[in-house]
Amino acid sequence: MTIRSRTPTRIDFAGGTTDLAAFASREGGAVINAAINRYAYCTLAPTAEPGVRIVSQDLGQFVEAADIRDLEYDGNLDLLKAAVRQMQLAGGLQISVRCDAPPGSGTGSSASVGVALLGILDYLRAFGQSHERTKLSRFEIADMACELELLELHIVGGKQDQFAAALGGFNYMEFYEEGKVAIEPVAIPDRLRFDLEKHLILCYTGQSRLSGDTNDRMISAYEAGEPVVCEALRTVKRVAQEVYRAFLAADTEWFGELLLEEWEAREKLAPGVVTEMMQEMKQQALGAGAVGAKVCGAGGGGCLLFLAAADQEAQVRRALEEMGGHILDFSFDFSGLRVWESQ
C-alpha cells in the first residue's frame, strides 16, 4: 500500500515574527496569511525489510538507517527524521518528499513538508497498523510539527507556517504564552479572492535564506529591549490586525497601503532583512504599477509579494522578470493537508 499526502505552502500578508515565542509570550502575536497551491508532496511505501530511507527530491539528498532509533540529527533532513522518530512506527519505510516552492523562499515550504510527512505517518499509524482509528486532527498535526522544530531540533521559528499547511484557506491567527494558538478562518468573498489572485504577484528573488538566522537576530534585539525593534514588531502585529479588517471590508486600496507599512516596519527588525536586490525590486515594481509590496517570511532573500494596481499586473510582472525575478503563479488553497492511498 502506497500512501501519499499534500500540503499547501503559504503567503503571509502581515504579522510574521510576532508568532515567535519570545514575543508572543509577552505581548501576544498576530498573523494573517493564506495557503496557496504551491504544494509539498510526500509518498510513503512500507517495505518488507526493516529500516527507513528518506529521500528529498528537491535537495537531491537522502538518509537511511537500519532502525528508526538510529536516525541522528546532523543537519541533513533533520525535520523529516524528527517526524519519523516521533511516530515510532514499526517495520520498513521508504519515504520521498518534494515541494513546488523553492527552498528558502519564505513561503513556509519546510514546514509544509514536515506537516505532509506527519500526516502520512499518522494515517499509517491509525489505519495501516493499529486499526484503532486514533487519527490526529489537522490542528494536532500542526501543533506536533511546531513542537518538533522547537523542542526536538531547537529551531527558532514561529507557528504560522505549520497551521497554514495543515488547515488551508485564509486565516487570522493569534499566539499567546505557553504556546497557545487561536485560529479564525477569514471568510473571503469570491470577488475579493478573484481580485487578489489576479493582482497579487509572488516573485522569487533567487536569493535563498535561512529564517532561523534572521529570527535569531530579531528576537535577540527584542529581548534586549532595543526601542526600534520593539516598536517595529508592535507595528507588524497591528498591521496584521488591520489587514484582517481590510479583508472583511474587501478594501484592496487599504490592503496595499498596509503591505507597504509592514515592509517599512520589517526592514527595521534586523540588518539584512531587506537586501539591496529586494529594495531595487520593490522600487522597480512600484514604478511599474504596484501599490503594495511585502517581504515574505523572515526576509533576507526568498520571495516578495506585490499588489498591482487595477489591470497593471502584466507591467509589474515584466519589470520584475527584467531584473531576474522568477514569477511563481498561484491561486489560493482551501483544502489544507490531504492524505490518500494510491493504487
NORKA-V524693 format. One record per backbone hydrogen bond with DSSP energy under -0.5 kcal/mol. CO is the residue of the C=O (numbers start at 0). NH is the residue of the N-H. E is the energy in kcal/mol with one decimal. If there is no record, write none. Layout:
BEGIN
co:nh:e
CO:NH:E
CO:NH:E
END
This chain:
BEGIN
co:nh:e
0:45:-0.8
1:341:-3.0
2:43:-3.0
3:339:-2.8
4:41:-2.0
5:337:-2.2
6:39:-3.0
8:35:-2.2
10:12:-0.5
10:33:-2.3
13:31:-2.3
14:17:-1.7
16:19:-1.5
19:22:-0.8
19:23:-2.9
20:24:-2.6
22:25:-0.9
22:26:-3.1
22:27:-0.9
23:27:-0.8
28:174:-1.9
30:172:-3.4
31:12:-2.1
31:13:-1.4
32:170:-2.3
33:10:-2.6
34:332:-2.1
35:8:-0.9
35:37:-0.9
36:38:-0.7
37:8:-1.3
38:99:-3.3
39:6:-2.2
40:97:-1.9
41:4:-2.3
42:95:-2.4
43:2:-2.7
44:93:-1.4
46:91:-1.1
50:92:-2.3
51:64:-2.2
52:94:-3.1
53:62:-2.2
54:56:-0.7
54:96:-2.4
55:59:-1.4
55:60:-1.1
60:55:-3.0
62:53:-3.0
64:51:-2.5
66:69:-2.1
67:70:-1.6
71:73:-0.6
74:76:-0.7
76:80:-1.9
77:81:-2.7
78:82:-1.9
79:83:-2.0
80:84:-2.7
81:85:-2.3
82:86:-1.6
83:87:-1.2
83:88:-0.5
91:46:-1.6
92:52:-2.1
92:94:-0.5
93:44:-2.5
94:54:-2.4
95:42:-2.7
96:56:-2.9
97:40:-3.2
101:104:-1.1
103:208:-0.6
104:302:-2.3
106:9:-2.4
107:111:-2.1
108:112:-2.2
109:113:-2.1
110:114:-2.6
111:115:-2.3
112:116:-2.2
113:117:-2.4
114:118:-2.5
115:119:-1.7
116:120:-2.5
117:121:-2.6
118:122:-1.8
119:123:-2.1
120:124:-2.5
121:125:-2.5
122:126:-2.8
122:127:-0.9
123:127:-1.0
123:128:-1.3
124:129:-1.7
125:132:-1.7
136:140:-2.1
137:141:-2.3
138:142:-2.3
139:143:-2.3
140:144:-2.3
141:145:-2.0
142:146:-2.2
143:147:-2.3
144:148:-1.7
145:149:-2.2
146:150:-2.9
146:151:-1.0
147:151:-0.8
147:152:-1.9
148:154:-3.2
154:156:-1.0
158:162:-1.6
159:163:-2.3
160:164:-2.3
161:165:-2.1
162:166:-2.6
163:167:-2.1
164:7:-0.7
165:336:-1.9
168:34:-1.9
169:185:-2.3
170:32:-2.0
170:172:-0.5
171:183:-2.9
172:30:-2.4
173:181:-2.6
174:28:-2.2
175:178:-0.8
176:179:-1.4
179:175:-2.6
181:173:-2.6
183:171:-2.6
184:186:-0.6
185:187:-1.2
186:188:-0.6
188:191:-0.6
188:192:-2.4
189:193:-2.9
190:194:-1.8
191:195:-2.7
192:196:-2.5
193:197:-1.8
194:198:-2.4
195:199:-2.5
198:307:-2.7
200:202:-0.6
200:305:-2.6
201:327:-3.0
202:204:-0.6
202:303:-2.6
203:325:-2.3
205:207:-0.8
206:301:-5.3
208:210:-0.6
209:212:-0.5
209:213:-1.4
210:214:-3.1
211:215:-2.1
212:216:-1.6
213:217:-2.1
214:218:-2.7
215:219:-2.2
216:220:-1.8
217:221:-2.2
218:222:-3.0
219:223:-1.5
220:225:-2.2
221:224:-1.5
225:229:-2.6
226:230:-2.5
227:231:-2.0
228:232:-2.4
229:233:-1.8
230:234:-1.9
231:235:-2.5
232:236:-2.1
233:237:-2.3
234:238:-2.8
235:239:-1.6
236:240:-1.7
237:241:-2.0
238:242:-2.8
239:243:-1.8
240:244:-1.4
241:245:-2.6
242:246:-2.5
243:247:-2.0
244:248:-1.8
245:250:-2.6
246:249:-1.1
249:251:-0.9
250:254:-1.8
251:255:-2.3
252:256:-1.7
253:257:-2.3
254:258:-2.0
255:259:-1.7
256:260:-1.8
257:261:-2.5
258:262:-2.1
259:263:-2.1
260:264:-2.0
261:265:-2.8
262:266:-2.2
264:267:-1.2
265:268:-1.8
269:272:-1.6
272:274:-0.6
272:299:-3.6
274:278:-2.3
275:279:-2.1
276:280:-2.4
277:281:-2.1
278:282:-2.1
279:283:-2.4
280:284:-2.5
281:285:-2.7
282:286:-2.1
283:287:-1.1
284:288:-0.7
284:289:-2.4
285:288:-0.9
288:308:-2.8
291:306:-2.0
293:295:-0.5
293:304:-2.8
295:298:-1.1
301:204:-2.6
302:295:-2.0
303:202:-3.0
304:293:-2.5
305:200:-2.8
305:307:-0.6
306:290:-3.5
306:291:-1.1
308:311:-2.3
311:315:-1.8
312:316:-2.7
313:317:-2.3
314:318:-2.2
315:319:-2.2
316:320:-2.4
317:321:-2.0
318:322:-0.7
319:322:-0.7
319:324:-2.5
320:323:-1.7
324:326:-0.6
325:203:-3.2
326:328:-0.8
330:36:-2.4
332:168:-3.3
337:5:-2.3
339:3:-3.1
341:1:-0.8
END
